[in-house]
Amino acid sequence: MPTRRGRRVAVIGATGTLGSDVIAVLEERAFPVAELVPVATDASLGEEVDFRGETLPVLTGDVPLRGMDVAFLCLPADSAAPWVKRALEAEAPCLDLSGAMAGVAEVPVVAADLAPPPERLRRPLVVSPPGPALAWALVLAPLERHFGLARVHGTSLESASGVGRAGVRALEAEVVALFNQDEPPESTVFPSPVAFDCVPELEQPDDPFGPGRAEAQLAALLHALLETPVPIAATR
């Protein structure tokens, strides 16, 4: 591939669910990619990804990011911090899709469909909110714009894919077992079976009358995206 008639793009976590979706969107929207660099953990050693009719080997290890025009961070949130550090040290603009940097005051939260101010997009590191905050913001933003919001009450139902491919595979194994009238396998991903079920995620809040950590983070991200301090009561 030529490297100067477009952008050099790194996708960190290229073999996961989110990374695969990012690569598909780059292709579907004809993003000007001159060179795509797919990166994953050692568990994906030897794997390949398809992009615009080419098969690209997935790189593993400490892949250098110097010279990249943008790096999409698609790893699980608990694995993202080292890659954020590498991107900043390499002066490679980084879009954190893992949500790891959500809630860090110095890192702007952006959502493309909400038309973020251009100055936010010029920062070396921006974060896209985790799925629930993004879904809520896309619903609430037009309501706020046209009518104004007095308060928000809502319940967040999160999918098994929220923890990546491992969650999808665990759910798939449980579904297959149930259809075969077998006992579902013990999951190493979720604390209890999830197939055809809704499992409450309970946590002890610091304030017994206040929200838990996840609910508080969701409200804070919505305030940042909507740019309004509307009261938000969320349940997970």
Disulfide bonds with the S-S distance in Angstrom:
none
